[in-house]
Amino acid sequence: MERNTVKTDFTASVQVVSLPMSLSAEQYREACPDAEVIVADAIAPVSGELIRSLPHLQMIHSEGVAYNQIDIEAARACGVCVCNCAGMNASAVAEQTVLLMMGLLKDVIAGDRAVRAGKQIRKKEGYMTRGDLKELRDCRVGLIGFGDIGKCTAKLLAAYGAQTFYYKRTPLSAQEEREYSVTYLAQDELLASCDIVSLHLPVTPQTEHMCDAAFFEKMKPGAYFVNTSRGELVDDEALIEALRSGRVAMAGLDTLDHEPVAQDHVLVRQPEEIADRILFSPHIGGITASSFRRGYAMIWENIERIAKGERPKNVR
């Protein structure tokens, strides 16, 4: 927190206690019984037990955009605001999204391994013979969810010349669609017609494990799947089966269900024929230095608003 904090008279006046993610509610309470604000890692649970044990608590602030690990109902019952850093990492995650799309289209995993194994020409000739390397401009890209990150992703895709479609519960106006160079499609139509499907949704009771067997069965055969949102959106076994069947050609994943990811995670321990078709990144889409500077500017603004008795911004 200190590294990303701009020093001001106000920030210098605030007592900050840094604690690891692994403590119990009782240990947190003992370490900081008079806490007025909790700033929590986006994947760190903040339980109702902890919230109820802190009598002076006024705000819980996600360090990122996600807040699904915070017991919002308990917070509301205790009169505690829950806030996030909406938009802080939109450009960074959009870049990561396009990176994964390009990594899949250019088959970077197999290409890297071929060069290291002295098989560069064999690999190159295979691509040339089959003619199966694609450009983004060859693709219809479907974005499911169209918040800040989806909008930034659409702008990057427009620069590549990709045809970009989106689905959200309330479609944009015609003027907004022109601004982002996107076209609305119902979700099922998007899945059936797009070469790349990319998730840009929060985790809610309605979206958790939404990418199940029925979801993947609706996708265009041989399409690519990208998730830079949250791992909890995806049913891992359903994705594995979609890869095994060829319904999904490859998957690019910046986030998995059950983080931190252990070596025995079901997606990590797949046989070679599946493993070579999954491109992982270690949930780094939103953790650029610039993202954290933007995020902590939002956090400190809200802490100062709380100190002044004002309502914070981005209350969820």
DRENDO-1510 file (C-alpha; in Angstrom, 1 decimal, always signed):
<recs>
REC; n; res; u; v; w
REC; 1; MET; +0.0; +0.0; +0.0 .
REC; 2; GLU; +2.8; +2.4; +0.9 .
REC; 3; ARG; +4.5; +1.9; -2.4 .
REC; 4; ASN; +1.4; +3.1; -4.3 .
REC; 5; THR; +0.5; +5.9; -2.0 .
REC; 6; VAL; +1.2; +9.5; -2.9 .
REC; 7; LYS; +2.4; +11.3; +0.2 .
REC; 8; THR; +0.1; +14.1; +1.4 .
REC; 9; ASP; -0.7; +15.6; +4.8 .
REC; 10; PHE; -3.8; +13.4; +4.9 .
REC; 11; THR; -2.1; +10.1; +4.0 .
REC; 12; ALA; +0.6; +10.8; +6.5 .
REC; 13; SER; -2.0; +11.3; +9.3 .
REC; 14; VAL; -3.6; +7.9; +8.8 .
REC; 15; GLN; -2.3; +4.8; +10.7 .
REC; 16; VAL; -1.9; +1.9; +8.3 .
REC; 17; VAL; -1.5; -1.7; +9.5 .
REC; 18; SER; -0.4; -4.2; +6.8 .
REC; 19; LEU; -1.5; -7.8; +7.4 .
REC; 20; PRO; -1.2; -11.0; +5.3 .
REC; 21; MET; -4.2; -12.6; +3.7 .
REC; 22; SER; -4.0; -15.8; +5.6 .
REC; 23; LEU; -5.1; -14.7; +9.1 .
REC; 24; SER; -8.3; -15.6; +10.9 .
REC; 25; ALA; -11.0; -13.1; +11.7 .
REC; 26; GLU; -10.0; -13.2; +15.3 .
REC; 27; GLN; -6.3; -12.5; +14.4 .
REC; 28; TYR; -7.3; -9.6; +12.3 .
REC; 29; ARG; -9.5; -8.2; +15.0 .
REC; 30; GLU; -6.7; -8.6; +17.6 .
REC; 31; ALA; -4.2; -6.9; +15.3 .
REC; 32; CYS; -6.4; -3.9; +14.6 .
REC; 33; PRO; -9.5; -3.7; +16.8 .
REC; 34; ASP; -10.2; -0.1; +16.1 .
REC; 35; ALA; -10.1; -0.4; +12.3 .
REC; 36; GLU; -12.3; +2.1; +10.5 .
REC; 37; VAL; -11.4; +1.0; +6.9 .
REC; 38; ILE; -10.3; -2.4; +5.5 .
REC; 39; VAL; -8.4; -2.4; +2.2 .
REC; 40; ALA; -8.5; -5.9; +0.9 .
REC; 41; ASP; -6.8; -7.8; -2.0 .
REC; 42; ALA; -9.5; -8.5; -4.6 .
REC; 43; ILE; -9.3; -12.2; -3.9 .
REC; 44; ALA; -9.0; -12.0; -0.1 .
REC; 45; PRO; -12.2; -13.0; +1.8 .
REC; 46; VAL; -13.7; -10.5; +4.2 .
REC; 47; SER; -16.1; -12.5; +6.3 .
REC; 48; GLY; -19.2; -11.4; +8.1 .
REC; 49; GLU; -17.5; -12.6; +11.3 .
REC; 50; LEU; -14.7; -10.1; +10.8 .
REC; 51; ILE; -17.1; -7.3; +9.8 .
REC; 52; ARG; -19.3; -7.8; +12.9 .
REC; 53; SER; -16.2; -7.9; +15.2 .
REC; 54; LEU; -15.0; -4.4; +14.3 .
REC; 55; PRO; -17.3; -1.8; +15.9 .
REC; 56; HIS; -15.7; +1.2; +14.3 .
REC; 57; LEU; -15.6; -0.1; +10.7 .
REC; 58; GLN; -17.0; +2.2; +8.2 .
REC; 59; MET; -15.7; +1.0; +4.8 .
REC; 60; ILE; -14.3; -2.1; +3.1 .
REC; 61; HIS; -12.5; -1.2; -0.1 .
REC; 62; SER; -11.4; -3.8; -2.7 .
REC; 63; GLU; -7.8; -3.1; -3.8 .
REC; 64; GLY; -9.0; -4.0; -7.3 .
REC; 65; VAL; -12.3; -4.2; -9.2 .
REC; 66; ALA; -13.7; -7.5; -7.8 .
REC; 67; TYR; -15.5; -7.6; -4.5 .
REC; 68; ASN; -17.3; -10.9; -4.6 .
REC; 69; GLN; -15.1; -12.2; -1.7 .
REC; 70; ILE; -16.6; -9.6; +0.7 .
REC; 71; ASP; -19.7; -10.4; +2.7 .
REC; 72; ILE; -21.8; -7.5; +1.3 .
REC; 73; GLU; -24.9; -8.5; +3.2 .
REC; 74; ALA; -23.1; -8.5; +6.5 .
REC; 75; ALA; -21.5; -5.2; +5.6 .
REC; 76; ARG; -24.9; -3.6; +4.8 .
REC; 77; ALA; -26.4; -5.0; +8.0 .
REC; 78; CYS; -23.6; -3.2; +9.9 .
REC; 79; GLY; -23.9; +0.0; +7.9 .
REC; 80; VAL; -20.5; -0.5; +6.3 .
REC; 81; CYS; -19.8; +0.7; +2.7 .
REC; 82; VAL; -18.3; -1.7; +0.3 .
REC; 83; CYS; -16.3; +0.0; -2.5 .
REC; 84; ASN; -14.1; -1.0; -5.4 .
REC; 85; CYS; -11.7; +0.6; -7.8 .
REC; 86; ALA; -13.9; +0.6; -10.8 .
REC; 87; GLY; -12.0; +1.3; -14.0 .
REC; 88; MET; -8.6; +1.3; -12.4 .
REC; 89; ASN; -7.3; -1.6; -14.5 .
REC; 90; ALA; -9.5; -1.3; -17.6 .
REC; 91; SER; -6.7; -0.5; -20.1 .
REC; 92; ALA; -4.3; -3.0; -18.5 .
REC; 93; VAL; -6.7; -5.9; -18.6 .
REC; 94; ALA; -7.7; -5.0; -22.1 .
REC; 95; GLU; -4.1; -5.3; -23.2 .
REC; 96; GLN; -3.8; -8.7; -21.5 .
REC; 97; THR; -7.0; -9.8; -23.2 .
REC; 98; VAL; -5.6; -8.9; -26.7 .
REC; 99; LEU; -2.2; -10.5; -25.7 .
REC; 100; LEU; -4.0; -13.8; -25.0 .
REC; 101; MET; -6.0; -13.6; -28.2 .
REC; 102; MET; -2.8; -13.0; -30.2 .
REC; 103; GLY; -1.0; -15.7; -28.3 .
REC; 104; LEU; -3.7; -18.2; -29.2 .
REC; 105; LEU; -4.0; -17.2; -32.9 .
REC; 106; LYS; -0.2; -17.3; -33.3 .
REC; 107; ASP; +0.1; -20.6; -31.3 .
REC; 108; VAL; +2.9; -19.1; -29.2 .
REC; 109; ILE; +3.2; -22.1; -26.8 .
REC; 110; ALA; +4.0; -24.6; -29.6 .
REC; 111; GLY; +6.1; -22.0; -31.5 .
REC; 112; ASP; +8.3; -21.3; -28.5 .
REC; 113; ARG; +8.8; -25.0; -27.8 .
REC; 114; ALA; +9.7; -25.8; -31.4 .
REC; 115; VAL; +12.4; -23.2; -31.6 .
REC; 116; ARG; +13.9; -24.4; -28.3 .
REC; 117; ALA; +13.9; -27.9; -29.6 .
REC; 118; GLY; +15.6; -27.0; -32.9 .
REC; 119; LYS; +12.5; -27.5; -34.9 .
REC; 120; GLN; +11.9; -24.0; -36.1 .
REC; 121; ILE; +11.7; -24.7; -39.8 .
REC; 122; ARG; +9.5; -27.8; -39.4 .
REC; 123; LYS; +7.0; -25.8; -37.3 .
REC; 124; LYS; +7.1; -22.9; -39.8 .
REC; 125; GLU; +6.6; -25.1; -42.8 .
REC; 126; GLY; +3.6; -26.8; -41.0 .
REC; 127; TYR; +1.9; -23.5; -40.6 .
REC; 128; MET; +2.6; -22.5; -44.2 .
REC; 129; THR; +1.3; -25.9; -45.5 .
REC; 130; ARG; -1.9; -25.8; -43.5 .
REC; 131; GLY; -2.5; -22.1; -43.8 .
REC; 132; ASP; -3.9; -22.0; -40.3 .
REC; 133; LEU; -2.3; -19.0; -38.7 .
REC; 134; LYS; -4.8; -16.2; -38.4 .
REC; 135; GLU; -4.8; -12.4; -37.9 .
REC; 136; LEU; -7.2; -10.6; -35.6 .
REC; 137; ARG; -8.7; -8.9; -38.6 .
REC; 138; ASP; -9.7; -12.3; -39.9 .
REC; 139; CYS; -11.8; -12.9; -36.8 .
REC; 140; ARG; -15.2; -12.2; -35.4 .
REC; 141; VAL; -14.6; -11.4; -31.7 .
REC; 142; GLY; -17.4; -11.6; -29.2 .
REC; 143; LEU; -17.2; -9.8; -25.9 .
REC; 144; ILE; -19.6; -11.0; -23.2 .
REC; 145; GLY; -20.0; -8.1; -20.8 .
REC; 146; PHE; -19.3; -4.6; -21.9 .
REC; 147; GLY; -18.1; -2.5; -18.9 .
REC; 148; ASP; -15.0; -0.4; -18.7 .
REC; 149; ILE; -12.7; -3.3; -19.6 .
REC; 150; GLY; -14.9; -4.5; -22.5 .
REC; 151; LYS; -15.0; -1.0; -23.9 .
REC; 152; CYS; -11.2; -0.6; -23.7 .
REC; 153; THR; -10.8; -4.1; -25.4 .
REC; 154; ALA; -13.2; -3.1; -28.2 .
REC; 155; LYS; -11.1; +0.0; -28.9 .
REC; 156; LEU; -7.9; -2.0; -29.1 .
REC; 157; LEU; -9.6; -4.6; -31.4 .
REC; 158; ALA; -10.8; -1.8; -33.7 .
REC; 159; ALA; -7.2; -0.8; -34.2 .
REC; 160; TYR; -6.5; -4.4; -35.4 .
REC; 161; GLY; -9.5; -4.3; -37.8 .
REC; 162; ALA; -11.3; -7.1; -36.0 .
REC; 163; GLN; -15.1; -7.4; -36.3 .
REC; 164; THR; -16.2; -7.0; -32.7 .
REC; 165; PHE; -19.6; -8.0; -31.3 .
REC; 166; TYR; -20.8; -7.7; -27.7 .
REC; 167; TYR; -23.5; -8.9; -25.4 .
REC; 168; LYS; -24.9; -7.2; -22.3 .
REC; 169; ARG; -28.3; -7.1; -20.7 .
REC; 170; THR; -29.0; -3.5; -21.9 .
REC; 171; PRO; -27.6; -2.8; -25.4 .
REC; 172; LEU; -25.8; +0.4; -26.1 .
REC; 173; SER; -27.2; +3.2; -28.0 .
REC; 174; ALA; -26.5; +3.4; -31.7 .
REC; 175; GLN; -24.1; +6.3; -31.1 .
REC; 176; GLU; -22.2; +4.3; -28.4 .
REC; 177; GLU; -21.9; +1.3; -30.8 .
REC; 178; ARG; -20.3; +3.6; -33.4 .
REC; 179; GLU; -18.0; +5.0; -30.8 .
REC; 180; TYR; -16.6; +1.6; -29.9 .
REC; 181; SER; -17.0; +0.0; -33.3 .
REC; 182; VAL; -19.2; -2.9; -32.0 .
REC; 183; THR; -22.4; -4.6; -32.9 .
REC; 184; TYR; -24.9; -6.1; -30.4 .
REC; 185; LEU; -25.7; -9.8; -30.6 .
REC; 186; ALA; -27.8; -11.9; -28.3 .
REC; 187; GLN; -25.5; -14.2; -26.3 .
REC; 188; ASP; -26.4; -17.5; -28.1 .
REC; 189; GLU; -26.0; -15.8; -31.5 .
REC; 190; LEU; -22.6; -14.4; -30.4 .
REC; 191; LEU; -21.4; -17.8; -29.2 .
REC; 192; ALA; -22.5; -19.5; -32.4 .
REC; 193; SER; -20.9; -17.0; -34.8 .
REC; 194; CYS; -17.7; -15.7; -33.2 .
REC; 195; ASP; -14.2; -17.0; -33.7 .
REC; 196; ILE; -13.1; -15.7; -30.3 .
REC; 197; VAL; -15.3; -15.4; -27.2 .
REC; 198; SER; -13.9; -13.2; -24.4 .
REC; 199; LEU; -15.4; -12.8; -20.9 .
REC; 200; HIS; -15.8; -9.3; -19.3 .
REC; 201; LEU; -18.1; -9.9; -16.4 .
REC; 202; PRO; -18.1; -9.8; -12.6 .
REC; 203; VAL; -18.9; -12.8; -10.5 .
REC; 204; THR; -22.4; -12.8; -9.2 .
REC; 205; PRO; -24.8; -15.6; -8.2 .
REC; 206; GLN; -26.2; -15.4; -11.7 .
REC; 207; THR; -22.8; -15.5; -13.5 .
REC; 208; GLU; -20.9; -18.0; -11.3 .
REC; 209; HIS; -20.0; -21.1; -13.5 .
REC; 210; MET; -22.1; -19.6; -16.4 .
REC; 211; CYS; -19.6; -21.1; -18.8 .
REC; 212; ASP; -20.8; -24.7; -18.4 .
REC; 213; ALA; -21.3; -27.5; -20.8 .
REC; 214; ALA; -24.4; -25.9; -22.4 .
REC; 215; PHE; -22.4; -22.6; -22.9 .
REC; 216; PHE; -19.5; -24.3; -24.7 .
REC; 217; GLU; -21.8; -26.5; -26.8 .
REC; 218; LYS; -23.3; -23.3; -28.2 .
REC; 219; MET; -19.9; -22.0; -29.3 .
REC; 220; LYS; -18.8; -22.1; -33.0 .
REC; 221; PRO; -16.7; -25.3; -33.5 .
REC; 222; GLY; -13.0; -24.5; -33.3 .
REC; 223; ALA; -13.4; -21.1; -31.7 .
REC; 224; TYR; -11.0; -19.6; -29.1 .
REC; 225; PHE; -12.0; -18.8; -25.5 .
REC; 226; VAL; -10.4; -16.1; -23.4 .
REC; 227; ASN; -11.0; -15.2; -19.7 .
REC; 228; THR; -9.4; -12.2; -18.1 .
REC; 229; SER; -12.3; -11.6; -15.7 .
REC; 230; ARG; -12.7; -14.2; -13.0 .
REC; 231; GLY; -12.1; -17.9; -12.9 .
REC; 232; GLU; -15.3; -18.5; -11.0 .
REC; 233; LEU; -17.2; -17.8; -14.2 .
REC; 234; VAL; -16.0; -21.0; -15.8 .
REC; 235; ASP; -16.9; -24.7; -15.0 .
REC; 236; ASP; -13.4; -26.2; -15.4 .
REC; 237; GLU; -14.6; -29.7; -16.3 .
REC; 238; ALA; -16.9; -28.3; -19.0 .
REC; 239; LEU; -14.0; -26.3; -20.5 .
REC; 240; ILE; -11.8; -29.4; -20.5 .
REC; 241; GLU; -14.4; -31.4; -22.3 .
REC; 242; ALA; -14.9; -28.6; -24.8 .
REC; 243; LEU; -11.1; -28.6; -25.5 .
REC; 244; ARG; -11.1; -32.4; -25.7 .
REC; 245; SER; -13.9; -32.5; -28.2 .
REC; 246; GLY; -12.4; -29.7; -30.3 .
REC; 247; ARG; -15.5; -27.5; -29.8 .
REC; 248; VAL; -12.9; -25.0; -28.3 .
REC; 249; ALA; -9.7; -24.9; -30.2 .
REC; 250; MET; -7.6; -23.2; -27.5 .
REC; 251; ALA; -8.2; -21.2; -24.3 .
REC; 252; GLY; -6.3; -18.2; -23.0 .
REC; 253; LEU; -6.8; -17.8; -19.2 .
REC; 254; ASP; -5.5; -15.1; -17.0 .
REC; 255; THR; -7.5; -16.3; -14.0 .
REC; 256; LEU; -8.7; -19.7; -12.7 .
REC; 257; ASP; -11.3; -20.8; -10.2 .
REC; 258; HIS; -9.7; -21.7; -6.8 .
REC; 259; GLU; -6.8; -19.2; -6.6 .
REC; 260; PRO; -4.1; -19.2; -5.6 .
REC; 261; VAL; -3.6; -22.0; -8.2 .
REC; 262; ALA; -1.9; -25.2; -6.9 .
REC; 263; GLN; +0.0; -27.6; -9.0 .
REC; 264; ASP; -2.8; -30.2; -8.8 .
REC; 265; HIS; -5.4; -27.8; -10.2 .
REC; 266; VAL; -7.5; -29.7; -12.7 .
REC; 267; LEU; -6.7; -27.3; -15.6 .
REC; 268; VAL; -2.9; -27.4; -14.8 .
REC; 269; ARG; -2.5; -31.1; -14.7 .
REC; 270; GLN; -4.1; -32.0; -18.1 .
REC; 271; PRO; -2.3; -34.4; -20.6 .
REC; 272; GLU; -0.2; -32.9; -23.3 .
REC; 273; GLU; -2.9; -32.8; -26.0 .
REC; 274; ILE; -5.0; -30.5; -23.8 .
REC; 275; ALA; -2.2; -28.7; -22.0 .
REC; 276; ASP; -0.7; -27.5; -25.3 .
REC; 277; ARG; -4.0; -25.8; -26.1 .
REC; 278; ILE; -4.2; -23.7; -22.9 .
REC; 279; LEU; -2.3; -20.5; -22.6 .
REC; 280; PHE; -2.0; -19.3; -19.0 .
REC; 281; SER; -1.0; -16.0; -17.4 .
REC; 282; PRO; -0.7; -15.6; -13.6 .
REC; 283; HIS; -3.7; -13.2; -13.1 .
REC; 284; ILE; -1.6; -10.2; -14.0 .
REC; 285; GLY; -4.0; -8.4; -16.3 .
REC; 286; GLY; -4.8; -5.7; -13.7 .
REC; 287; ILE; -1.7; -5.4; -11.7 .
REC; 288; THR; +0.4; -3.0; -13.7 .
REC; 289; ALA; +2.2; -0.2; -11.8 .
REC; 290; SER; -0.1; +2.3; -13.5 .
REC; 291; SER; -3.2; +0.3; -12.4 .
REC; 292; PHE; -2.2; +0.3; -8.8 .
REC; 293; ARG; -1.4; +4.1; -8.9 .
REC; 294; ARG; -4.9; +4.8; -10.2 .
REC; 295; GLY; -6.5; +2.3; -7.8 .
REC; 296; TYR; -4.8; +3.8; -4.7 .
REC; 297; ALA; -5.7; +7.3; -5.7 .
REC; 298; MET; -9.3; +6.1; -5.7 .
REC; 299; ILE; -8.8; +4.3; -2.3 .
REC; 300; TRP; -7.3; +7.3; -0.6 .
REC; 301; GLU; -9.9; +9.7; -2.0 .
REC; 302; ASN; -12.6; +7.4; -0.5 .
REC; 303; ILE; -10.7; +7.2; +2.9 .
REC; 304; GLU; -10.5; +11.0; +3.0 .
REC; 305; ARG; -14.2; +11.2; +2.2 .
REC; 306; ILE; -15.0; +8.8; +5.1 .
REC; 307; ALA; -12.8; +10.9; +7.4 .
REC; 308; LYS; -14.9; +14.0; +6.4 .
REC; 309; GLY; -18.2; +12.2; +7.0 .
REC; 310; GLU; -18.9; +12.1; +3.2 .
REC; 311; ARG; -20.2; +9.2; +1.2 .
REC; 312; PRO; -17.4; +7.4; -0.7 .
REC; 313; LYS; -17.5; +6.8; -4.4 .
REC; 314; ASN; -18.0; +3.4; -6.2 .
REC; 315; VAL; -20.2; +1.9; -3.4 .
REC; 316; ARG; -21.4; -1.5; -4.6 .
</recs>
